[in-house]
Amino acid sequence: MPQAECNLAEAISAGDLRTSGGAGNNSPENVIRVAKHLAQGLGYIHEHRYVHFDIKPKNIVRFGIIGGSDKLWKLIDFDAGKF
């Protein structure tokens, strides 16, 4: 049977840290939320022996259901990373 490649991606519904509410909302609760999500993501990739070399606000994006109140901050753009 021939092999096929498949790329799967989530839709970004709320922009990145630089352009969305994350950058302008510096309440303690929001800062903690963003830091927690980023730390969880970095912990996961480091457990898998991967290093992300391009962490910046543009590469921290907010995912979530459009119209929903809960958003999840994620790290993207792993092109510069290294195992």
Secondary structure, DSSP 8 states (H G I E B T S, - for coil): -----------EEEEETTTSHHHH---HHHHHHHHHHHHHHHHHHHHTT-B-S--SGGGEEEE--TT-S--EEEE---TT-B-
